[in-house]
Structure formats: C-alpha cells, structure tokens
Amino acid sequence: MNRLLLHPATRPGVFVIAALPFSWLAFAALTDPSAHLGANPAERLIRDSGEWALRFLCLALAVTPLRRWTGWHALARLRRMLGLYAFFYAGVHFLCYAALDMGLDIATIVKDIAKRPFILVGTAALLLMLPLAATSLDRAVRALGARRWQALHRSVYAVALLALLHFYWMRTGKNDLAEVGVYGALIVALLGWRAGQRLAKGAQGK
C-alpha cells in the first residue's frame, strides 16, 4: 500500500477524485438545476457542499490514526490536500449561502449570521480554517517554526467541533439527525484518539 501511495499518479488521482463532487454540483447548477438538484436547487447546493466539507474534514483528521494503525505512512502525503479540499468545500458552502440565499447583500448576511446561531458557528469554523489553509505550504512551516505551526493547526479540533455543531443545528430544524450521529461518532472518536495520544506523550515526558 505504501508503494501505491508513493506512486507519482496517486496525488493527481486523489486531486481529481476530490474535485468530482464540485464538478457535478457545478454541472448540475449550470445545466438543468431543477432536473438534477430537485425542487429546491439552492438548498441542495448549500447542503451538499457543506456535507462534502464535513466529509473531507473527517478524512483529513483520519489520516494520522490510519497511518499509525496500518503502517501506511505515505498517507501523510495526502493530508494537506484533504484539508485544503475541506476548506474549499466549506468556502463553496458559504458562497452558495451568501449568493443563493442572501443575494450577496453584505448587510443582510451580517445580520443573518448574528441572528441565527447555526450560521454563526458555521462561519466561525470557516474563519478558523482560513489561517490553516493560508499556512499549509512548507514555507509557512519554516516561517512560523514547527512548534508554532503545530500549535496553530491544533485549532482544527475546534473547527471539527464547530462544524459538527453547525450540522447538528441545521438538521435539528428538519428533524433529521441520523447522519449527525454518524459524523458525531466519527469526529468524537478521531478527536478522542488525538487527545489520548497527547496525554500519553505528556505522561511519557514526565
């Protein structure tokens, strides 16, 4: 598996696969939205782009545990790309909301964010992702130093929890919590594993 993950075609292949959901949504929106996206295309675009952001966030968080458990250390090569795709889909999610729901009216968007808690926490998650995406390059690691870079990127834990809360509040209004439970269990397991690793490392250092 490590040999396959190190193959020159693997990263471009993952890049293309990760872009497929956006390609489909863009195709559907630009051709026949009602036929491809149902009776409410705007809601479908907002919902699907947000869910893809959550999926890629979970995939990025899962890389380190999977690498440790399986010995597939070359998985680390894909973590940055998966994290950037999570940010990309989160950005598309917010843009769809801002354009399709709010008509790109900045004043109305600001009022809506302040008024509706689930949009507030979703926006907070996106804003926290901005510095993570901006410092994803190797030169950012060198500029910040490894310790400060790692400290900054631990905010991904807050991003995951805020994204989950955003998803939960959104689905609560529709009385549809089945998927929330799946994502919740996965995120809690991934963050719990990371917390356990940090505690174990701290105990060894004493």
Summary of the structure (lengths in Angstrom):
residues: 206
radius of gyration: 18.4
end to end distance: 36.3
largest distance: 62.3
contacts: 583
relative contact order: 0.10
helix: 86%
strand: 0%
